Amino acid sequence: MNFKKLRNIFSNTLAVQIIFVVIIAGAIFVFERFSSKEDSVFKNVPKNETALLIDFDNMKRVFKGEVTEKMTVLDTLNASVAAGQIKIIYTVDQDNNTTVIEINDHVATDDKSFYFSVNERKIDTKDLNKIFVNPGDRITVRLE
């Protein structure tokens, strides 16, 4: 009789453990799926291509393409301009520092500036012509 009681306790404990594991696995899946807004935008971009997301309040566009040797973030922007019929105004000074002035009627001001990131790591705008991109990189541009 004690064996039967022990067996019931074991089966109840096992059932609770299985339910607990399923709940944790489900929570992890939901968190992974919805934790990054950028991941969903880039999900259809092949891993051997670089993608560029321009994410402004009234405009969100994704460009993708192959990476050439020694291609910089600025080169990626220029390729997207040619492919996507968007306008960008920038300057590169004698020290190879970049300043982005305007992207499609969105202008950098004292209050707002362009935010660039590569693989969710912020980069300085002045370094756009110095940072090289690789296949699989995800570049994001925002006005913040």
Order of alpha helices (4+ residues) and beta strands (2+ residues): alpha-alpha-beta-beta-alpha-beta-beta-beta-beta-beta-beta
